[in-house]
Amino acid sequence: MKVVNVQGRKKTGKTTTVTNIIAELCRRGYSVGSIKSIHIDGFTMDNDNADTGKHAAAGANPVTARCHGETNIMFKEKMNLREILKHYDNDWVVIEGHADIGCPNIALGCTAEPENSGCPESGKDRSLASQIDENTIACSGIVSNEIEEFHGLPVVSAVTDVKRLVDIIEGSFKD
């Protein structure tokens, strides 16, 4: 299984980038899973008043909710990515958010450097510079409308050139 991470602050184009990468990987014949990191204080996929919440309160862990069109398995603890990935059996897993497992990373920003303005919801650094790390293989997001390279890394639009972005991702893995 190959894992790639897409990271950037809110409103930099993460979900668009992730969904386009997933669609292109699927178009190439791969099975693809995804993991979405949610950074909202107090967020839960379940609530205490739902039947599944009552199951968890009684001691069940995990709890599975199954209906006609989907199955959700909920663990009542935060799991690290390596533990989560044990539940996947895909060719690829695309993570939206910060990955702490050292996989290839696509950094997103709405500007290149923090001193530039123009990012929605100002107050947080939404630059590429704030998202680059030693695992970064390419950049994308809103800033890809303005630049093609940043600190030696290709900046590729997941909207207009997702094939090239996925070529870079595939090329970052040596068989």
C-alpha positions as CSV (number, residue, x, y, z in Angstrom):
1,M,0.0,0.0,0.0
2,K,1.3,3.5,-0.9
3,V,0.3,6.5,1.2
4,V,0.5,10.1,0.2
5,N,-0.5,13.1,2.3
6,V,-2.0,16.4,1.2
7,Q,-1.5,19.2,3.8
8,G,-2.3,22.8,4.0
9,R,-4.3,25.2,6.1
10,K,-8.0,25.8,5.8
11,K,-9.2,27.3,2.4
12,T,-6.0,26.4,0.5
13,G,-7.6,23.8,-1.8
14,K,-7.0,20.6,0.2
15,T,-10.3,18.8,-0.5
16,T,-10.3,19.7,-4.2
17,T,-6.7,18.5,-4.5
18,V,-7.5,15.2,-2.6
19,T,-10.7,14.4,-4.5
20,N,-8.9,15.1,-7.9
21,I,-5.9,12.9,-6.9
22,I,-8.3,10.1,-5.8
23,A,-10.3,10.3,-9.0
24,E,-7.1,10.2,-11.1
25,L,-5.7,7.2,-9.2
26,C,-9.0,5.4,-9.7
27,R,-9.0,6.3,-13.4
28,R,-5.6,4.6,-13.6
29,G,-7.1,1.4,-12.1
30,Y,-6.0,1.6,-8.5
31,S,-8.1,1.0,-5.4
32,V,-8.0,4.1,-3.2
33,G,-8.9,4.7,0.4
34,S,-8.8,8.0,2.2
35,I,-8.3,9.5,5.6
36,K,-9.5,12.9,6.5
37,S,-8.1,14.7,9.6
38,I,-10.6,16.9,11.3
39,H,-9.3,19.7,13.5
40,I,-12.5,21.0,15.2
41,D,-12.5,21.1,19.0
42,G,-15.2,18.8,20.4
43,F,-16.0,17.2,17.0
44,T,-17.4,13.7,17.1
45,M,-19.0,11.5,14.5
46,D,-21.5,10.2,17.0
47,N,-23.5,11.7,19.8
48,D,-24.5,10.3,23.1
49,N,-28.2,10.4,22.2
50,A,-27.9,8.2,19.1
51,D,-28.2,4.4,19.5
52,T,-24.5,4.0,18.6
53,G,-23.6,6.5,21.3
54,K,-25.6,4.4,23.8
55,H,-23.8,1.3,22.6
56,A,-20.4,3.0,23.3
57,A,-21.6,4.3,26.7
58,A,-22.5,0.7,27.5
59,G,-18.9,-0.3,26.8
60,A,-18.8,-1.4,23.1
61,N,-15.6,-0.4,21.3
62,P,-15.6,-0.4,18.3
63,V,-19.2,0.4,17.4
64,T,-20.5,-0.2,13.9
65,A,-23.3,1.6,12.2
66,R,-24.7,-0.1,9.2
67,C,-27.4,1.0,6.8
68,H,-28.4,0.2,3.2
69,G,-25.6,2.3,1.6
70,E,-22.7,2.5,4.0
71,T,-21.0,1.1,7.1
72,N,-19.2,3.2,9.6
73,I,-16.9,1.7,12.3
74,M,-16.2,4.0,15.2
75,F,-13.4,3.6,17.7
76,K,-13.8,5.6,20.9
77,E,-10.2,6.7,20.9
78,K,-7.8,8.7,18.8
79,M,-5.7,6.3,16.7
80,N,-2.4,7.1,15.2
81,L,-2.1,6.8,11.4
82,R,-0.2,3.5,11.5
83,E,-3.0,1.9,13.5
84,I,-5.6,3.3,11.1
85,L,-3.8,2.1,8.0
86,K,-3.9,-1.5,9.4
87,H,-7.6,-1.4,8.5
88,Y,-7.0,-0.5,4.8
89,D,-6.3,-2.9,2.0
90,N,-5.9,-0.6,-0.9
91,D,-3.3,0.2,-3.5
92,W,-3.3,3.8,-2.3
93,V,-4.4,5.8,0.7
94,V,-4.7,9.5,0.3
95,I,-4.6,11.5,3.6
96,E,-6.1,15.0,3.9
97,G,-4.4,16.7,6.8
98,H,-1.1,16.3,8.6
99,A,0.5,12.9,8.4
100,D,3.0,11.9,11.0
101,I,4.3,8.8,9.3
102,G,6.9,10.2,6.9
103,C,5.1,9.6,3.6
104,P,5.3,11.8,0.5
105,N,3.6,15.1,1.0
106,I,1.9,17.6,-1.3
107,A,2.0,21.0,0.4
108,L,-0.8,23.5,-0.3
109,G,-0.9,27.2,0.1
110,C,-2.7,30.2,-1.2
111,T,0.5,32.2,-1.3
112,A,4.1,31.2,-1.6
113,E,5.6,33.2,1.2
114,P,3.9,34.4,4.5
115,E,4.5,38.1,3.9
116,N,2.2,38.0,0.8
117,S,-1.5,38.8,1.3
118,G,-4.6,37.6,-0.4
119,C,-5.4,34.5,1.6
120,P,-9.0,34.0,2.7
121,E,-9.5,34.1,6.5
122,S,-6.4,36.1,7.2
123,G,-4.7,35.6,10.6
124,K,-3.1,32.3,9.9
125,D,-0.2,31.6,7.7
126,R,-1.6,29.9,4.6
127,S,1.6,30.0,2.6
128,L,3.5,27.1,1.0
129,A,6.5,28.1,3.1
130,S,4.6,27.1,6.3
131,Q,3.7,23.6,4.9
132,I,7.0,22.4,3.3
133,D,8.9,19.6,5.1
134,E,11.5,17.0,4.3
135,N,8.8,14.7,2.8
136,T,7.3,17.3,0.4
137,I,7.5,16.2,-3.2
138,A,5.3,18.8,-4.9
139,C,3.1,21.8,-4.1
140,S,-0.5,22.6,-5.2
141,G,-3.5,24.6,-4.1
142,I,-4.6,28.1,-4.8
143,V,-1.0,29.3,-5.3
144,S,-0.7,27.0,-8.3
145,N,-2.6,29.6,-10.3
146,E,0.3,32.0,-9.9
147,I,3.6,30.0,-9.7
148,E,5.1,26.8,-11.3
149,E,8.0,26.2,-8.9
150,F,8.7,26.9,-5.2
151,H,12.1,26.2,-3.6
152,G,12.9,23.7,-6.3
153,L,9.6,21.9,-6.0
154,P,7.1,21.7,-8.8
155,V,3.8,23.6,-8.2
156,V,1.0,21.8,-10.0
157,S,-2.7,22.6,-10.2
158,A,-4.8,19.6,-9.2
159,V,-7.6,21.2,-11.2
160,T,-6.0,21.8,-14.5
161,D,-3.1,19.3,-14.4
162,V,-4.0,16.5,-12.0
163,K,-2.4,13.9,-14.4
164,R,1.0,15.6,-13.9
165,L,0.5,15.8,-10.2
166,V,-0.3,12.1,-9.9
167,D,2.7,11.2,-12.2
168,I,4.9,13.0,-9.6
169,I,3.2,11.1,-6.8
170,E,3.6,7.8,-8.5
171,G,7.2,8.6,-9.3
172,S,8.0,9.3,-5.7
173,F,7.7,5.6,-4.9
174,K,10.3,3.2,-6.0
175,D,9.1,-0.3,-6.8
